[in-house]
Amino acid sequence: MTKKFIYLFLFAGSAVGGYVPSLWGESVFSMSSIFWSCIGGLFGIYVGFKLGERSG
């Protein structure tokens, strides 16, 4: 079950992180979008792992 949480939150974190630069007018295809997508993905992996541990 942990893998499902990790994949789900990896996808969600990457999507949200990639969208963040558009809030200040950057393109979704900019370098800052790639950077924030990576940060969001790492955060998503962390959250998914922690939730997977709790669910047993």
N, C-alpha and C positions, 0 to 999 in steps of 0.2 A: 504494500500500500504506500510505502514511503516514496517509491519511484514515481507513482502517479502524482503525488503532491509536488514532488520536485519538478517534474515536467510541466505541470500546470502552472506553478508559480514562476518557473523560468520563462515560460511563454508570456505570461501576464506582465511580469516585471520588465521584460525586454520591450514589450509593446508600449507600456506606459513610459519607460525610460526613453524610448525613441521618439515619443511624442512631446516630451518636456521642452526641447528647444523651440518648438513651434509657438510656445507661449510667449516668447520674446521676439518672434519674427524670423527665426532661422528656418531654413528648409529642413524637411524631414530627411533629406538625403545629404546633410552636411556632416562634417567631422564631429561636431558637438553632439549630433544625434547618435552617431555610432558610439561615442564615448558614454553618453547617458544610457544607451541601450545595454551596453556591457555592464554598467553599474547596476542598472535595474535587474538584469539577468542574474548577477551575483547575489543581489539582495533577495531575489525570488528563490534562488537555490537555497539560501540560508533559511528563509521562512518556510519553504516547503519541507526541508529536512527537519526543522524543529516541530512543525505540525505533524509530520509523519512519525516522529518519535513519540509524541504524546498520544497519538491514536492507537499505538500498539502494534 
